[in-house]
């Protein structure tokens, strides 16, 4: 069944048009209630049992696996996308002279780890420049060659939602023996992602954007061939004897099973884990395909209205459905964003684009307010 507007589940005043989920996703009322309950539980530590260190983490692992269509054994919990990228870089090979393909103006978390790896191993970054017609996929495919060792790309560009066809990119990467590492921070939870179809080596995302969850928590899925790799940390909770608190004095090098060996320290976080679980359940309850369909309807309305007043947008088939970049000829996008903010319409500027990113709490009325301000100011 198609989704309807879910604004009633969020604490968003009627005079606010929050079209900025790519910046920070709001917590819904049920998720906020889960946060209150978690804080109350944390206030009384005598109620925290041994199982509280593990079972909520396993539930979050299972739920995230469902979001991306993977297996829970392949999921590790990380504090950020940059942490996940550093973990991927530690476990991938790059020989001297080989290349890592990245996108121009890609988010820094998916660049710095690769710059470091290339610098240490005598490799180099091959940067795919922004295509004039907006077809990132064709440009990425053209950049993948015999010297490519790693393709590090988002599912859509964080500045404007420019879409990358990951199944095609993954196929080309496998053809030349390259690894595919996906930054899902601006897509997972709003844009369908299929592990079986894409076959990534690693996919990493944060919780606080399109999963509408807590800050400083993210998820990473990795292919089976990478699950015997090296973690970034050497903490106690990634060891085989982690559930036996009295036995932790008996040090062991035997890791926990699956991708648990890559979990961050203090992964049990008793205040954020229940929030993440509630947010993941909420996303799965709506359905990622249904979320994308609902948001595609809104961004199509934005695109139609924007083009009528002279703004430039990417062709429909070349952009994701949950965000859209609006480009103003001869006008400072920061000035446009400031005018929108004065009208209590909230967006972001990334690069030269006014980035508009709705979620299920938005409706046609929010779109109308956005376009009205642009009409008055452009």
N, C-alpha and C positions, 0 to 999 in steps of 0.2 A: 504494500500500500504506500502511495507517495506520502512523503512527510509534509506536514503543515508547519507553520511558524511555531517555534518552541519558546518564545520570549517569556511566557508565563513561568518557565522554570529558572529564570535568571533574574538577578537583582539589578536590572538596567532601567533607570528612570525613563519615562515616556519621552522626555525632551532630549534624550541622548540617542544619537544614531552611531552605534559603535561598529564601524566597518574596518576593524584593525586586528583581526584574529592572528594575522601573520606576525604581529608585534607581541601580543600576549593574549592568550585565550582566557576568558573569564570562567570562574568556577560556577557551576550551576548550584541551585539551592540544595538539591540532594547531596552534591559533593561537598558543599560548605558544611552541611550537617554532619557528614562523615568526618570532616576536619575537627569540628567541635567535639564530637565523641572521642576521637583519637587523642585530642589534647587532654580531655578529662581522664582518659585511661592512663596517659603518660604522667599525669599529676600524682598518681598513686602507684609507684613502681612495684609495690608488693603484689600487685595484681598481674604483673608481666611475667608470663611463664616461659619456660624454655621453648615451647612450641611457637610462642609469639615471635621468636627470632627467625622462624623458618617458614611456617605455613602461609602467612600473608605474602611473603616473597614468592613462594611457589604459585600461589593463586594469581598474582600479578604476571608471573612468567607465562602461565597458561593462557590468561586473557590476552596478553599482547600477541602471543603466537597465533591466536585466532584472528586478530586484526590484520596480520600480514599473510595469513595462510601458510604458516610454517609450523614446525614442531617445537614444543616447549623445551625440549632438550637443547635446542640451538639458541636459546635466549639467555643473554646475560643482562644484568642491571648495571647501568653506568650513571655517573652524575651529569654527563653532558655529551654532546656530539663530539666535541674536541677530544674528550677522553676516548671515545669509541674509535675515532680516526687514528689516534696515537696507538691504540691497541691493534688496529688493522695494520698500520704501518710497521709495527714491531714484528708482525707475523707474515708479512709478504716479502718476497724476494725481488730485489732490483739489482741488476748487474750494471757494470760500468757501460755507459753509452745508451742504456735503455731509457724509455720515456714513460712519464706519467701524464695522462691526458686529463686536463681540467678545463673548466669553462672560464671565460673572461668574466670578471666581476662576480665570481662565485663567492659564497659566504666564506669568511676567513677560516672558520673551523675545519673546512674541507680543503684548505690550501696549505696552511702552515706545516702540518704534519708531513705533507708530501714534499714541500720545499726542504724540510730537514732531512728526510730520507734520501732525496736526490743529492743533496749536498754531501752527505756522508758516504754515499755509494758511487759517486761519479756518474749519476744519472742526470736527467734534466726534465723539467716540466714542459709539456707542449700545451700551450694555452689556445683554446678554440675561441677566436674572436666572435663578438656578437654579430650574427648574420643580419644583413640588411633587410631581408624579407621575414625575419623571425623564425626561420626553420633551423632550430638548434640541432635536431636529430640528424639532418643531412650533413651538417658541419662536423658533428662529433664522429659520425661514421667515416667521413673523409679523413679525419685525423688519426684514426686507428690503423696502425700498420705493423709491419714485422718487428719494429723496434719497440712496440708498445708492451709494457709489462703490467700496467695498472690503468684502469679507467675510473676516475673518481668524479662522480657526477651526482647532481640532485635529480629528483623526478620532475621537478619544475623549478625554473629559476626564481630565486628568492626576491628579486627586484620587481618582477612583473608577471610571474606565473607562466613564462614561456615553457612549453611542454617538451620533455625529452621522451622519446619512444624507447623505454627501457628494454622491452623484449628484443627489439632490433639491435640495440646497442650491445646487449648481453650476448646475443648470437655472434655479432662481429668480434667481440672481445674473445669469446671462446675459440673462434676460428683461428686467431693468432696466438692463443695461449695466454691471454691477458686476464687479470683478475678484474672483477667489477665490484666497486665499492660505492654504495648509494647513501647519500645524505638525504634522509627522509624527513628532516625537521619541518619542512614547509609543505608536506604532502601526506604523510602517514596519519590516518584518521579521517581525512577528508577526500583523498583520492585513492581509489582501489589499488591495492598492491598485491600481486600474486607471486609468492616465492617460486612455485612450480613453473610459472610462465616466464618470469624474469631470470631466475637462476643466479641471483647475486652471490658473491663470495661473502660480503658483509652488507648489512643495512643498519643504519643507526638513526635514532630519532630522539628528540626531547619530548617530555610529557606536557610541557606548559603551553604549547601552542595549539595545534590542531587536535590533540588528545584531551585538551581542556583539563589538564591535571596539574600537579604540583611542580614547582621550580626545583632545580638541582636534582632531577631524576630523569633518566632516559632509559631506552631499551636498545639492545643490539641483538640482531639475529645473525648467525654465521653458518656457513655451509659445513656439513659434517667433516670435510677434509681439514678444516681449520680448528677443530675442537680439541686437538691435542697440543695446541700451541702454548706460548708463554704469556702469562698475565702481566699486567703492568705493576700490580701490587703483590706483596707476599704477606697476606693477612691470614688470620686464623679461620675465617668463615668460608674460605674456599678449599679447606682441607677435608679429607675423608672422615676424620674423627670429630668434625665440627659440632655434632649434636651431643657429644659426651663432654660436658663442661669440666668435670673432674679430671678427665683424661687429657685435657689440653696441655698439661705439663709433659706429656709424652709426644714430643715433636715428631711430625711425620711429613714426608715429602709427597705422600700419596694425595692427589687432588680429589676434590669432589667430582661427581660425574657430569658429563655433558659440558655445556657452556657455563656452568656454575663456577668453574675454575677461574673465570674472568670477572666475576662479580666484584664490584667496588667494596672497599671497607665500609663497615657500618651500614651495610645494605638493608638491614632490618628496619631502619628508620621508622620508629613507632608512630610518628605524627604524619609523615608523608605517605607511607605505604597504604593505609586505608583510603586516603584521598585518591591515590592513583588507581586503586581497585575500583572505587565507585565511579571514577571518570571513565575507565575502560569499559565497565559494564554499561554505562550510559551510551558510549559510542557504539558498542555492539548492539545495544537495544534499538538504537535508531537505524543502524546498518550503514556501512561506509558507502555502498553504492547509492543508497537513498540520500545520504548527506550530499554526495557529489551531484546527484540529479537536482536536488533542491537548490544548491548553490549555483549550479550552472544556469538555472532559470534566472537567478538574480544578476549574475555577471553578464548574461546575454542582454538583459534589460539595460544594464549600465553601458555596455558596448554600443547598443543601438542609440541610446540617448547621447552618449559622448560624441559619437561620429556626427550626429546632427548639428552639434555646436562647434565642430571643427577640431575636436581632440583626436589624437591618433591612438589606435589600439591594434593589437596583433590580430590576424585572422582567427576565426573561431577554432579551426582545426589545429592551430599551433599554440593554443594556450589552454592551461588547465581550467576547470570549471569553477574552482573555489577562490581564485584571486585574479585580479586584472590590473595591468599597468596602463595608466592614462598619461599620454605625453602631450605637452602644450607647446605649440610652435611659438617661439619668441617670448615665452613667459616663464618666470622663475617658479618651479614647482613648489618651492618652500613658501612663497607668497600665497599660492593657491591653498596649500595645506593649512596655513595660518588663517585664511579666510574661512575655511571649512570649520576649523576648531572654534572660531568665534561664534559660528552658528551651531556649535555643539555636535558637529559631524566629525568623527574621528577616523583619520587615515594616517598613512605614513608616506614619507618620501624616501625612496631607495634608488640610488643612482640618479638618473634624470627622469624618473617615473614617479607619478603619484600612485602609490600602491593601495588598492582597495581590496579588502579581504573580509567578506561577510561570513557569518556562520548561521546556524539554524535559528538564532534569536533575531535575525533580521528579516525584513519583509519589503514589499514593494514601496511602502511608505518611506522607509529609510533610503531606498534608491531615489525616490522622487526628491527628497531633501538634498541629497548629494548633487543631483543634476541641477536643481534649482540654484544652488550656490554657484556652481560652475557657470550656469547661464548668466548670472548676474555679474560675475567677475572676469570671465574670459573675454 
